[in-house]
Amino acid sequence: MKYELYSWNTPNGQKIRIALEEMGVEYAFHPVNIGAGEQKTSSFRRISPDGKIPALVVNSDMPISLFESGAILLYLAEQFPTLHGRDEAERALVSSWTFWQVGQLGPLAGQLGRFSGETPQNSAAVLHFRELLTRCLEVLETRLLASEYLAGDHFTVADIASYPWIASPQSYLQRYNVDWRGDYTAIVKWADKIAERPAVKRAFSV
Ligand SMILES: N[C@@H](CCC(=O)N[C@@H](CS)C(=O)NCC(=O)O)C(=O)O
């Protein structure tokens, strides 16, 4: 099999599954149970040095091993240009929004989840990360009021990066009742349209 995905059912893992389903390629799925610590084994660290999912191995004469979901998405976009920007300006936006998700939206939602699970809902940490996450949602809303998708008028890996962090049932926004559906009409429209994509449905059905 050319593509081998090492992953688990979390927003970062779901991104790569969506991209591979959009590409319509076959891939082997290797579950890495992060609850059981399988991501920290020395064998898994050979493909993902920081001991985190997702990771992707691309088999060919010269196999390629990738970790970090943003790097994987941008690599796949180069293989499958329909998921990339159509010109230099769009590709620059695809990179910018993808890096924004892995540098801002993902870690801030992750920290909200971490502290919401462990400390009272009015603790300084929970309030701090809720505020920062709200700012992220405002950034996303402003962009989506001006543009159908994050990099322009068509769906790219930049949308794939952010979508599960907002709308996946495993997203911390769902789990800790961040009311994005009530407050952000452009995000809701964008997310509902993405949810209808057959590849996205397939990615979430497994
Ligand atoms: N920046 C990384 C973050 C990956 C990440 O945090 N993965 C989580 C699951 S969503 C994980 O493996 N957590 C287990 C751990 O850190 O031990 C990426 O975008 O791929």
The ligand as an ORCA input file, in Angstrom:
! r2SCAN-3c Opt
* xyz 0 1
  N       1.309     19.625     16.224
  C       0.907     18.251     16.150
  C       0.024     17.899     17.303
  C      -0.296     16.425     17.333
  C      -1.048     16.057     18.598
  O      -1.115     16.827     19.562
  N      -1.596     14.848     18.588
  C      -2.300     14.365     19.755
  C      -3.642     13.763     19.372
  S      -4.708     14.952     18.629
  C      -1.488     13.291     20.424
  O      -0.838     12.489     19.784
  N      -1.565     13.280     21.757
  C      -0.911     12.278     22.565
  C       0.330     12.787     23.237
  O       0.703     13.960     23.053
  O       0.921     11.998     23.943
  C       0.193     18.002     14.809
  O      -0.452     18.935     14.318
  O       0.297     16.888     14.268
*
